[in-house]
Amino acid sequence: MNSQNFFHWIDHPLVQHKLNLMRRKDVSTNSFRTLLNELSMLMTYEVTRDMEVSTGMLMSLSLSGAVKPCQ
């Protein structure tokens, strides 16, 4: 395996901004948690941006237990 599988460099400006806000000494616990939540969503987007997408049929169980295709 190459190192690309283990490390993903994220240099998006919004990610950098959120990190800078989190590093402030005067940030409250609530603000830190909110920023962390926002940062995790941005990071998820960045990491999965190059993932291949495929189409197909998805089957789901209904409340009655019957298997049916999802729309």
C-alpha positions as CSV (number, residue, x, y, z in Angstrom):
1,M,0.0,0.0,0.0
2,N,1.2,3.5,-0.7
3,S,1.1,6.4,1.7
4,Q,-1.9,7.9,-0.2
5,N,-4.1,5.3,1.5
6,F,-3.1,6.5,5.0
7,F,-2.9,10.3,4.7
8,H,-5.1,12.9,3.1
9,W,-3.9,16.5,3.0
10,I,-6.8,19.0,3.4
11,D,-6.0,22.6,2.6
12,H,-9.5,23.9,2.0
13,P,-9.9,27.6,3.2
14,L,-13.0,26.8,5.3
15,V,-11.2,24.0,7.1
16,Q,-8.3,26.2,7.9
17,H,-10.7,28.9,9.1
18,K,-12.5,26.5,11.5
19,L,-9.2,25.2,12.8
20,N,-8.0,28.8,13.5
21,L,-11.2,29.6,15.4
22,M,-10.9,26.3,17.4
23,R,-7.3,27.3,18.4
24,R,-8.4,30.5,20.1
25,K,-7.9,30.7,23.9
26,D,-11.2,32.4,24.4
27,V,-13.4,29.8,22.5
28,S,-16.1,28.3,24.7
29,T,-16.7,24.6,25.0
30,N,-20.0,24.9,23.2
31,S,-18.4,26.9,20.3
32,F,-15.6,24.4,20.1
33,R,-18.0,21.5,19.8
34,T,-20.0,23.4,17.1
35,L,-16.9,24.1,15.2
36,L,-15.7,20.5,15.5
37,N,-19.0,19.3,14.1
38,E,-18.8,21.8,11.2
39,L,-15.1,20.8,10.6
40,S,-16.0,17.1,10.5
41,M,-18.6,17.7,7.8
42,L,-16.1,19.7,5.7
43,M,-13.5,17.0,6.2
44,T,-15.9,14.2,5.2
45,Y,-16.7,16.1,2.0
46,E,-13.0,16.6,1.2
47,V,-12.0,13.0,1.9
48,T,-14.8,11.5,-0.1
49,R,-14.7,14.0,-3.0
50,D,-12.7,11.6,-5.3
51,M,-14.6,8.4,-4.4
52,E,-16.1,6.6,-7.3
53,V,-19.9,6.6,-7.4
54,S,-21.9,3.7,-8.8
55,T,-25.5,3.2,-9.5
56,G,-27.6,0.1,-8.6
57,M,-30.7,-1.2,-7.0
58,L,-31.0,-0.8,-3.3
59,M,-33.3,-3.2,-1.4
60,S,-34.8,-2.2,1.9
61,L,-36.9,-3.9,4.6
62,S,-40.3,-2.2,5.2
63,L,-41.9,-2.1,8.6
64,S,-43.9,-5.1,7.7
65,G,-40.7,-7.1,7.0
66,A,-41.3,-7.2,3.2
67,V,-38.3,-6.5,1.0
68,K,-38.9,-3.8,-1.5
69,P,-36.8,-1.6,-3.8
70,C,-36.0,1.9,-2.6
71,Q,-36.9,4.9,-4.8
